[in-house]
Amino acid sequence: MIRETLKGGKGEVIKNPKVFIDPISVFTEIPYREDIIKETAISIRYFVKNDVRFSNLFLGLTGTGKTFVVRYILNEIEEVKKEDEDYRNVIQAYVNCREVGGTPQAVLSVLAEKLTNDIVPKHGINLGEYIEKIKNAVEGKKAIVYLDEVDTLVKRRDGDIVLYQLLRADAEISVIMISNDINVRDYMEPRVLSSLGPSVIFKPYDAEQLKEILSKYAEYGLFRGTYNDEILAYIAAISAKEHGDARKAVNLLFRAAQLASGEGIIRKEHVDRAIVEYEQERLVEAIKSLPFHYKLALRASLDSEDVVTAHKIYVDLCNKLKQRPLSYRRFSDIISELDMFGIIKIKILNKGRAGGIRKYIEVPDREKIMKALDENLAEEIGYEY
Ligand SMILES: Nc1ncnc2c1ncn2[C@@H]1O[C@H](COP(=O)(O)OP(=O)(O)OP(=O)(O)O)[C@@H](O)[C@H]1O
């Protein structure tokens, strides 16, 4: 049995998994984003050949292709460097602001490191010195800087000032910023806004477009005859409902194809199973990103039937962890919020005149939540429940 799977013989569905895991290495163009790519390429040409600096803000909800487009442009510029003299002195740096920590210090140090190709201290030097290092690195060259998830930087103290300094630096730097918070401009001071170039909007894909995108993945990544139009349309329709998220669509197709491995054809049941798994993963992600006392409140709720008992358990837990517990009132608000997020369910029962009301807690995915939460608490604070 395992030998068949190892060899990938009869009934295999996936021809090339790389298409799903590292699509940028396979796609030679990006459907539905051609106009944006062309406009950006023109700005880049003016910058490289005519010294016209630019800055753009790529805005759009999650999974609308912003990072994909940026990585594509970055790779294409590296190729053009080999063909066009004018591009020889172009240097590029991509930084995901959230992944490096989001602070101005962190973003600038990584940026300086990438542009200088040298080790730059993470602490102990001030923001101005980082800007100086960057300016020195760019001397006699042209830099294109990509700041992904720039909203995390802008929301930090002095975050927008860093942008201002980059945009206004006396150096040949152009900047492409990316944000999936479409209100990111609200966090910027007027003088930063006035140095910022236009916003480029990445509209959510509709069901038709998602289906077309999926058909490319299927064509490159799956064996012929293992999928049909209806299956692709089904996945596209589900993903279009969620603000046209291509990441979700592609992940669902890949997972469904894995589940169909050995059976030779992807059926609706495989997609439905993939959807359930996907929703559960999202639940785990949602739990991990809860504020600390929400996690403790949720943990306590897992071991109690009603809110009063949950609060007692929560207080005990706080004492164990040497944390000051929140009041019952605040705790009860948190529980209501967890109910609103759909993580737990609150049922209110009226116990008659003498009994007052009691708030009961139900947790539909109890085992799953407990596992995710306990792993997360152990990782975050070293607490073994
Ligand atoms: N036009 C497209 N053609 C093919 N694949 C696409 C397209 N747009 C998006 N994708 C796929 O969706 C995935 C997610 O896209 P991307 O990382 O660009 O999202 P994003 O807009 O940057 O979202 P986030 O803000 O969440 O990072 C990509 O890895 C790629 O697989």
The ligand as an ORCA input file, in Angstrom:
! r2SCAN-3c Opt
* xyz 0 1
  N      -4.016     36.414     -9.811
  C      -3.560     35.322     -9.217
  N      -3.188     34.249     -9.939
  C      -2.735     33.135     -9.359
  N      -2.637     32.978     -8.023
  C      -2.994     34.011     -7.240
  C      -3.462     35.224     -7.802
  N      -3.732     36.066     -6.774
  C      -3.446     35.410     -5.654
  N      -3.003     34.162     -5.913
  C      -2.668     33.098     -4.958
  O      -3.126     33.490     -3.686
  C      -2.065     33.449     -2.735
  C      -2.206     34.622     -1.818
  O      -1.945     35.823     -2.495
  P      -1.059     36.963     -1.847
  O      -0.044     36.375     -0.912
  O      -0.553     37.836     -2.908
  O      -2.147     37.697     -0.994
  P      -2.096     39.143     -0.395
  O      -3.021     39.989     -1.186
  O      -0.692     39.614     -0.257
  O      -2.784     38.868      1.000
  P      -2.221     39.074      2.475
  O      -2.428     40.514      2.711
  O      -3.066     38.184      3.294
  O      -0.781     38.665      2.467
  C      -0.797     33.476     -3.557
  O       0.223     32.761     -2.922
  C      -1.211     32.775     -4.828
  O      -1.126     31.394     -4.620
*
